Amino acid sequence: MEIVDEHKERFERMKLLFDLNKHITTLATGTLLLMAGLYERVFKTPVWKALAAFTFILFAATVICSVIAMFSFAMYSRSTHNTPADPIRWGATFFSLALVSLIAGVLAFVAFVLKNL
């Protein structure tokens, strides 16, 4: 009984982490679209173009890492109750990378906008 309860608990954690990664992906892709619109329409002669490119790369990395983490967490739900796959190592690594690149991207984007306003 204890193994089944532990599996259910881990399965719920994987679902929560999967949902969190969906939200991170949505935020990053939305920011990429916002950046494209602002860069094209608002900043006619932008300063720190390299920072804009770096910000774009950070948000793209966020999306990629988050999708890899989602696949890792989703793999847990496809495993059997007797031999569950352990997505913690890959999922946690890419989840952490997604969070770090999201935060760095937001900070870089804010710096770019403030410099160009």
Backbone torsions as a table, in degrees:
resi	resn	phi	psi	omega
1	MET	NA	-37.6	-176.4
2	GLU	-64.2	-36.2	180.0
3	ILE	-66.0	-40.6	179.6
4	VAL	-64.7	-43.3	178.6
5	ASP	-63.4	-41.4	179.0
6	GLU	-64.3	-40.2	178.1
7	HIS	-63.6	-42.5	179.6
8	LYS	-63.3	-41.3	179.2
9	GLU	-64.4	-45.1	178.3
10	ARG	-65.5	-37.2	179.1
11	PHE	-62.7	-41.1	177.3
12	GLU	-64.7	-39.3	177.4
13	ARG	-63.9	-40.3	178.9
14	MET	-64.6	-38.7	177.8
15	LYS	-64.6	-41.4	178.3
16	LEU	-64.8	-43.1	178.1
17	LEU	-65.8	-36.9	176.6
18	PHE	-61.6	-46.4	179.3
19	ASP	-63.7	-40.3	178.3
20	LEU	-62.0	-40.7	177.6
21	ASN	-66.0	-33.8	175.2
22	LYS	-61.7	-41.6	179.8
23	HIS	-68.0	-40.2	177.7
24	ILE	-62.0	-42.8	178.7
25	THR	-62.9	-41.2	178.6
26	THR	-63.1	-44.2	178.2
27	LEU	-61.6	-44.6	-177.7
28	ALA	-67.2	-43.8	179.6
29	THR	-68.5	-36.9	175.7
30	GLY	-62.7	-40.0	178.6
31	THR	-68.0	-36.4	176.1
32	LEU	-61.1	-42.3	177.8
33	LEU	-66.7	-40.7	177.2
34	LEU	-62.0	-43.2	178.7
35	MET	-60.4	-44.9	-179.1
36	ALA	-61.2	-42.9	179.6
37	GLY	-66.9	-44.4	179.0
38	LEU	-66.0	-42.8	-176.9
39	TYR	-63.7	-38.2	-177.3
40	GLU	-77.1	-39.8	-170.3
41	ARG	-102.3	-36.0	-172.6
42	VAL	-93.4	-45.8	-175.0
43	PHE	-96.5	90.0	-178.2
44	LYS	-70.5	-41.7	176.5
45	THR	-126.9	79.4	-174.6
46	PRO	-70.5	147.8	173.8
47	VAL	-100.0	149.6	-179.8
48	TRP	62.2	54.1	178.3
49	LYS	-60.1	-33.8	179.7
50	ALA	-64.0	-34.9	177.6
51	LEU	-67.0	-37.1	176.6
52	ALA	-63.3	-43.0	178.4
53	ALA	-65.0	-41.9	178.3
54	PHE	-63.0	-39.9	178.0
55	THR	-63.1	-43.6	177.8
56	PHE	-59.7	-43.9	179.3
57	ILE	-63.2	-41.4	179.1
58	LEU	-61.9	-43.2	179.9
59	PHE	-70.9	-34.9	175.0
60	ALA	-65.1	-40.4	176.3
61	ALA	-63.6	-36.8	176.6
62	THR	-59.8	-46.3	-179.6
63	VAL	-62.9	-46.7	-178.1
64	ILE	-62.8	-47.9	-179.6
65	CYS	-64.2	-38.5	-179.3
66	SER	-67.8	-39.5	178.1
67	VAL	-66.0	-41.2	177.0
68	ILE	-62.3	-42.3	177.9
69	ALA	-63.2	-40.4	178.4
70	MET	-62.1	-42.4	177.0
71	PHE	-62.1	-40.6	179.3
72	SER	-62.6	-45.0	180.0
73	PHE	-70.4	-32.5	178.5
74	ALA	-69.1	-29.8	178.4
75	MET	-60.7	-30.9	179.7
76	TYR	-62.5	-38.1	-177.4
77	SER	-70.9	-19.3	179.5
78	ARG	-90.0	-5.9	-179.1
79	SER	-82.2	164.5	179.5
80	THR	-83.3	165.8	178.5
81	HIS	-71.0	-25.3	-177.1
82	ASN	-82.5	-36.1	-177.6
83	THR	-132.2	73.1	-178.3
84	PRO	-69.0	140.8	173.7
85	ALA	-71.1	151.2	-178.8
86	ASP	-108.5	96.3	-178.0
87	PRO	-83.7	1.6	-172.0
88	ILE	-59.8	-45.6	-174.8
89	ARG	-62.4	-56.3	-179.1
90	TRP	-70.6	-45.8	-177.8
91	GLY	-61.6	-45.3	-179.1
92	ALA	-66.8	-37.8	179.2
93	THR	-63.5	-50.1	-178.5
94	PHE	-71.9	-30.6	174.5
95	PHE	-63.6	-44.3	178.3
96	SER	-63.4	-42.6	177.6
97	LEU	-63.3	-38.6	178.3
98	ALA	-63.6	-43.7	179.5
99	LEU	-64.5	-44.4	-179.5
100	VAL	-63.8	-44.6	-179.7
101	SER	-69.6	-31.5	176.1
102	LEU	-65.2	-47.8	-179.4
103	ILE	-64.7	-44.2	178.2
104	ALA	-63.7	-38.7	178.4
105	GLY	-64.6	-41.8	178.4
106	VAL	-63.6	-44.6	179.4
107	LEU	-63.7	-42.1	178.7
108	ALA	-66.3	-38.9	179.2
109	PHE	-65.5	-42.0	177.7
110	VAL	-62.7	-43.6	178.3
111	ALA	-61.5	-42.4	179.2
112	PHE	-63.1	-45.9	-179.1
113	VAL	-64.4	-45.3	-179.7
114	LEU	-62.4	-37.5	-180.0
115	LYS	-69.2	-29.9	-174.5
116	ASN	-99.6	1.2	177.0
117	LEU	-88.2	NA	NA
